[in-house]
């Protein structure tokens, strides 16, 4: 579903995945992203290999800070965010 003038979840995922690919190719070893929860869910899914049934239920609260650390994986993300 895409709201009028908006994008579908699939389109969002394509857009964010492209950004992550560009970021990975930039040579940076860490980054700070300021974004909305939908983008954070896609980032978590892509960077941590989460299945859709896991990342759809992630909660990123307004104004919160979350750490996605590849060395700590899913456990680190779940510690910072509650699953429904």
SETI-204492 format. One record per residue (C-alpha): residue number from 0; residue in one letter; x, y, z. Coordinates in nm, 3 decimals. Example, Ala and Ser with C-alpha at 12.3 -4.5 7.8 and 13.67 -1.06 7.14 Angstrom:
2
r resi = 0, resn = A, xx = 1.230, yy = -0.450, zz = 0.780
r resi = 1, resn = S, xx = 1.367, yy = -0.106, zz = 0.714
//
This chain:
84
r resi = 0, resn = X, xx = 0.000, yy = 0.000, zz = 0.000
r resi = 1, resn = X, xx = 0.123, yy = 0.347, zz = -0.084
r resi = 2, resn = X, xx = -0.066, yy = 0.648, zz = 0.047
r resi = 3, resn = X, xx = -0.137, yy = 0.924, zz = -0.205
r resi = 4, resn = X, xx = 0.195, yy = 1.087, zz = -0.287
r resi = 5, resn = X, xx = 0.380, yy = 0.831, zz = -0.073
r resi = 6, resn = X, xx = 0.576, yy = 0.515, zz = -0.128
r resi = 7, resn = X, xx = 0.506, yy = 0.149, zz = -0.056
r resi = 8, resn = X, xx = 0.710, yy = -0.056, zz = 0.190
r resi = 9, resn = X, xx = 0.882, yy = -0.219, zz = -0.109
r resi = 10, resn = X, xx = 0.975, yy = 0.119, zz = -0.256
r resi = 11, resn = X, xx = 1.098, yy = 0.237, zz = 0.085
r resi = 12, resn = X, xx = 1.315, yy = -0.073, zz = 0.115
r resi = 13, resn = X, xx = 1.465, yy = -0.021, zz = -0.232
r resi = 14, resn = X, xx = 1.543, yy = 0.344, zz = -0.152
r resi = 15, resn = X, xx = 1.700, yy = 0.270, zz = 0.188
r resi = 16, resn = X, xx = 1.894, yy = -0.032, zz = 0.059
r resi = 17, resn = X, xx = 2.043, yy = 0.190, zz = -0.213
r resi = 18, resn = X, xx = 2.148, yy = 0.442, zz = 0.051
r resi = 19, resn = X, xx = 2.306, yy = 0.167, zz = 0.265
r resi = 20, resn = X, xx = 2.496, yy = 0.038, zz = -0.038
r resi = 21, resn = X, xx = 2.629, yy = 0.390, zz = -0.104
r resi = 22, resn = X, xx = 2.721, yy = 0.426, zz = 0.263
r resi = 23, resn = X, xx = 2.904, yy = 0.091, zz = 0.263
r resi = 24, resn = X, xx = 3.102, yy = 0.197, zz = -0.044
r resi = 25, resn = X, xx = 3.199, yy = 0.532, zz = 0.110
r resi = 26, resn = X, xx = 3.476, yy = 0.391, zz = 0.328
r resi = 27, resn = X, xx = 3.315, yy = 0.511, zz = 0.652
r resi = 28, resn = X, xx = 3.336, yy = 0.274, zz = 0.946
r resi = 29, resn = X, xx = 3.047, yy = 0.429, zz = 1.141
r resi = 30, resn = X, xx = 2.764, yy = 0.673, zz = 1.079
r resi = 31, resn = X, xx = 2.489, yy = 0.857, zz = 1.262
r resi = 32, resn = X, xx = 2.150, yy = 0.860, zz = 1.092
r resi = 33, resn = X, xx = 1.865, yy = 1.090, zz = 1.188
r resi = 34, resn = X, xx = 1.549, yy = 0.952, zz = 1.033
r resi = 35, resn = X, xx = 1.200, yy = 0.818, zz = 1.088
r resi = 36, resn = X, xx = 1.100, yy = 0.476, zz = 1.219
r resi = 37, resn = X, xx = 1.023, yy = 0.325, zz = 0.878
r resi = 38, resn = X, xx = 1.377, yy = 0.389, zz = 0.757
r resi = 39, resn = X, xx = 1.518, yy = 0.253, zz = 1.084
r resi = 40, resn = X, xx = 1.317, yy = -0.067, zz = 1.043
r resi = 41, resn = X, xx = 1.461, yy = -0.120, zz = 0.695
r resi = 42, resn = X, xx = 1.812, yy = -0.043, zz = 0.820
r resi = 43, resn = X, xx = 1.772, yy = -0.301, zz = 1.096
r resi = 44, resn = X, xx = 1.638, yy = -0.557, zz = 0.851
r resi = 45, resn = X, xx = 1.923, yy = -0.507, zz = 0.605
r resi = 46, resn = X, xx = 2.213, yy = -0.463, zz = 0.846
r resi = 47, resn = X, xx = 2.112, yy = -0.738, zz = 1.088
r resi = 48, resn = X, xx = 1.944, yy = -0.980, zz = 0.852
r resi = 49, resn = X, xx = 1.606, yy = -0.967, zz = 1.026
r resi = 50, resn = X, xx = 1.313, yy = -1.156, zz = 0.880
r resi = 51, resn = X, xx = 1.003, yy = -0.944, zz = 0.797
r resi = 52, resn = X, xx = 0.807, yy = -1.083, zz = 1.091
r resi = 53, resn = X, xx = 1.079, yy = -0.944, zz = 1.322
r resi = 54, resn = X, xx = 1.147, yy = -0.605, zz = 1.168
r resi = 55, resn = X, xx = 0.785, yy = -0.507, zz = 1.106
r resi = 56, resn = X, xx = 0.725, yy = -0.522, zz = 1.482
r resi = 57, resn = X, xx = 1.029, yy = -0.317, zz = 1.588
r resi = 58, resn = X, xx = 0.942, yy = 0.004, zz = 1.770
r resi = 59, resn = X, xx = 1.153, yy = 0.317, zz = 1.731
r resi = 60, resn = X, xx = 1.000, yy = 0.578, zz = 1.958
r resi = 61, resn = X, xx = 0.991, yy = 0.947, zz = 1.866
r resi = 62, resn = X, xx = 1.313, yy = 1.116, zz = 1.975
r resi = 63, resn = X, xx = 1.483, yy = 0.790, zz = 2.073
r resi = 64, resn = X, xx = 1.840, yy = 0.683, zz = 2.009
r resi = 65, resn = X, xx = 1.912, yy = 0.332, zz = 1.883
r resi = 66, resn = X, xx = 2.239, yy = 0.153, zz = 1.821
r resi = 67, resn = X, xx = 2.276, yy = -0.095, zz = 1.538
r resi = 68, resn = X, xx = 2.607, yy = -0.265, zz = 1.600
r resi = 69, resn = X, xx = 2.698, yy = -0.546, zz = 1.364
r resi = 70, resn = X, xx = 2.929, yy = -0.701, zz = 1.622
r resi = 71, resn = X, xx = 2.645, yy = -0.737, zz = 1.872
r resi = 72, resn = X, xx = 2.375, yy = -0.816, zz = 1.619
r resi = 73, resn = X, xx = 2.006, yy = -0.852, zz = 1.686
r resi = 74, resn = X, xx = 2.044, yy = -0.871, zz = 2.064
r resi = 75, resn = X, xx = 2.187, yy = -0.518, zz = 2.078
r resi = 76, resn = X, xx = 1.901, yy = -0.380, zz = 1.870
r resi = 77, resn = X, xx = 1.636, yy = -0.560, zz = 2.074
r resi = 78, resn = X, xx = 1.786, yy = -0.422, zz = 2.395
r resi = 79, resn = X, xx = 1.733, yy = -0.068, zz = 2.265
r resi = 80, resn = X, xx = 1.389, yy = -0.131, zz = 2.116
r resi = 81, resn = X, xx = 1.091, yy = -0.333, zz = 2.230
r resi = 82, resn = X, xx = 0.934, yy = -0.591, zz = 2.002
r resi = 83, resn = X, xx = 0.553, yy = -0.607, zz = 1.998
//
